[in-house]
Amino acid sequence: MSASEFHGLRADLAFIANWVMPGSRVLDLGCGDGAMLDYLQVDKQCSGYGVEIDDLKIPRCIERGVSVIQQDLEVGLAMFADNAFDNVLCLSALQMMKNVEGVLRDIARVGGEAIVSFPNFAHWPHRIALLRGRMPVSESLPYDWFDTPNLRCATIRDFKELASEVGLEVLDCVALKDNGEPVTFLPNLRGSLAVFRLRKKNTA
């Protein structure tokens, strides 16, 4: 996949790809149709695997030449050794997990660094919706309350605390607008998507 094709897919993916070093071993959890790994393999000579549960998305991964394992993330990552990857990606998938803490602990175990993104529930339009007595529906949370796959709602501050509890250190945190543009002023209020770059805490 060319850079221009990739940048046209999702603005947040293009931003996140900049944090992955060329030649890295990458594990993409909830990899979807494999677009991110396809781009990283072609443009940055990365290698690795995707993990995806959706039957409809597996064939597209294979068409792209992405090595994909069909599995529910909730069962864990026991098939991978400690520190097997340079980067573990979990992009807009963590909020769909029942056991968020367990998934994060697995991420910390198998990867040197991690990049995690999720819809920021503290985004100002979400707050306005709640003040009006309605559940938020937006570009980052595009489902109604009764058909959403999202099981967990979190804010940037919430995630920082949990990351620390599971042994992850925050290297960088960026809030993005819907168009992928970073928010520098009042990010927890004005950013629709939270993106964290993390690594294991030094326990020595």
N, C-alpha and C positions, 0 to 999 in steps of 0.2 A: 504494500500500500504506500502510495506517495505521500509526502508531507502535506500537499495541498488537499488531497482526498481526506486524510485523517483530520485535518483542522476543520474541515467542513462538517464532520460528524457531530462532535460535541465539544464545546469550547473548554469545558472543565478537563476533559481528557488531554487536550493539547497542552494545557497549563501543567498538569500533573506529570506528563511525559518528560518535561524538562528536569525533573528531580531524579530521574533514573539515569545512572551513569552508563556509557557505552560498554558493551560486553558483559553486563551484569547477568547473573542467574536470577530469574524472576518467577515468582509464583503469583498468579492472578486469581484471587478468590472471588467467585461470582463473576466470571469473565464474560458472561453474556455471549455475544456472537464472535468474540475473539479479536475485535478491532484493535484494542490496545496492544495485545501481544503481537499481533500481526505487524503493527507499526514499529514496535520496539525491536522485533526480529529483523525487519528490513532496514530500518533507518539507523538503529543503534547496535546492530549485531548482538542483541541479547539472546539468551536461550532460556527455556523454562517450560512451565506447564500452566494450563488454566484448569480451574475446578468450576463446574457448572452443573446444576441439577435439571434445568429446563430441556426437555426432549427436543423442542423446536429449535433451540439455539446450538445444539451439538453439531448438526450437519454443517452449519455455517462456519463453525470453528475449523472443522476438518477441511472444508473448501479453502479456507485461508491458509492452511498449512500449520495450524496451531495444534500442539499436542494438548489434548483436553481429557480430563478425567470426570466422568459423570458421578457426582456424589453430593450428598447433603452435607453442608459445612457443619451442621449440628453434631455429626457423629465424630468430628475431630479430624486431625491430620496425622494420625499414627503412621501412615505409609511413608512419611517424610522424616528423615533424620534431623537431629538438632543442627541448627546453623546450615541447613542444606541450601539456602538461598541468600543472595545479597539483598534482595528486595522482595517483600511480600506486599501485594496490592490488595486492598479491599475497598472498592470504589462504589459508593452508593448501594451497598449490600448489607452493611452491618445492622442497619435499622430493621432489617427483615429477620434477624436472628432472635430466637428465644433466649439463648444462653450467650449473650454478648460478652460477658466476662470470660467465659470458657474459650470463645473464638479468639479473643485478644491474647489470652495466655498461650494459645497454640501459635499465633502469629509471632509472639515474642520468642517462642522456642525455636521455630524453624527458620527465622529470618534474622539477618544482621540489622537491617532497617525495614521500616514499614511505611506505607503511605495509605492512609485511611480517609475516606470522605463520606459525608452523610448530610442529609438536609438539616439545616439549622432551624430548630423549632422556635428559636427566639427572634427570627427575622420579623421585622415590624409588620408586614401584612398578616402574618400568622397571629400576632398579638391583637391586631385590630379585629380579625375574624373571631377570636375568642371573646373579645369584649362585646361583640355583637351576638354572642351566644351560639356561634357556629364553629364547627371544626374547620381548620384551614384547608383550602384547596388552592394550589399554586403550581408554577412550573416545576418546582423542586418537590412538591407534594401533590401530584396530579390526580389523586384518587379521592373519592368520597369515603366517609368514615366506614361505610358498610362493606366496601369492596377493596379496601387498601391491603396490599401485602406487607405494609409497614407495621411491625409489632412494637417498636420502641421509638420514642421521641426524645431527642437530646438537644442540648445547646452546647455551644463551644466550651463554656465553663464546666458543664457536666462532664464532658468527655475528657478534659484535662485531668480532672480528679480521678476518673476511672483508669486512665492510662497510667498514671503514677502508681495506683494501687496494684496493677498487674505487672509492674516492673518495666514500664516503658518511659523513656525520657523524651519530652517534646523538643525536637530540633527546630521545627518551624510550624507555624500555624497561619493559614491564610483563609480569609473568607472571600468567596467569589460571588459576584452578581450572576444573574441568569445567563448573561452573555460571556461569562468567563473572565470578566475584568476583576482584578483584586480590589478589595475594599480596605482602605487604610484607616478611615475615621469611623469610630463606633462599629467595629466589625461584627460584634455579637448582635447588634440591632439591624445593621444594614446588609449583611451578607446572607444570601439564600442557601449557599452550600459551604460547609466547613471542610477544609482539607488540612490534614495533619501529616507531617513528616516526623517519624519516631525512630528511636533505636533503643536497644536494651540498656538499662541502667548499669553502670559499672559497679559491680558488687565487691570488687577487690578491696 
